[in-house]
Amino acid sequence: MANIKLTRFSPNRSIRVHHLKNSSPMFELHAHDSYELIMLTNCKGKRYIGDSVSRTEGSELLLIPPYVRHTWDCESKAQDIVVVLFGNELLDTSIPELQPTMHWLKTINQVVALSLDTKCKESLYKTPMLEMKRSNSVEQVTKVISILNSLRTSCDKTESYITATPQTWIPRLIEYISADEVRSFTDCASTLNVSESSLKRLLKKELDTNFTELYRHIRIKKAQRLLARTSIPISIIAEQSNFNSIRSFNEAFKIYSSLTPKQFRIEYQWRLNW
């Protein structure tokens, strides 16, 4: 199984929410390419964060940065497990009041672990997390931002930090592929200073994919943003997304998005001039 999960967000969403009740967190050791807020209530056992192993008791909330591996081994079923995944789309805001929290989030390099077994944490963290799944999309965004802001400015300063080293080669590779220039497999291996065979093994082991699929994933995501947020002609978007022809672009886009580029733009045209 892959260790790193590539999270897909709909163009009109920046958050994904999962809520399990009376369940054991039997996740494999894994990481996401997105941020994760995870809350477990009435859970006792061990948590594995990066190279750290520690006990967990009662209820807790953790903020896990991208590419940090984690899992739990609980002795009994948790009453609730709420997982909130969010990516850079949520951070893409110029609202002045949000800048301190967004800056803190972008620069955080440790896992924040917060015990929820006190009454004062109920309204700040536990209640909004429990309500997250049944909230509408706007409410989810406001709840997540409020939780993040509370974590950053917590007055009692009781948060504990777990030092965990994230995988660094994956974001470097994704950033390199995301540039406007065409990137070959050889170029990527050279940039990461590894052999092509080593990069092939890493992609299979860590992402359960190959270079062609990862390249298509990143370029189609770029095309989706351009289709949803601009009025650039589809033929130009195909070229900017490094496809050799409009036909190959249309075929790849339909497989990835279940819509043609034209259909996708019509469905999400409310984002134009956003």
Secondary structure, DSSP 8 states (H G I E B T S, - for coil): --SEE-----TT-SEEEEEEEEE-----SBEESSEEEEEEES--EEEEETTEEEEE-S-EEEEE-TT--EEEEESS-EEEEEEEEE-HHHH----GGGHHHHHHHHH--EEEEEE--STTHIIIIIHHHHHTTTS-HHHHHHHHHHHHHHHHH-SS---EEEE-----HHHHHHHHHHSSS---HHHHHHHHT--HHHHHHHIIIIISS-HHHHHHHHHHHHHHHHHHH----HHHHHHHTT-S-HHHHHHHHHHHHSS-HHHHHHHTGGGTT-
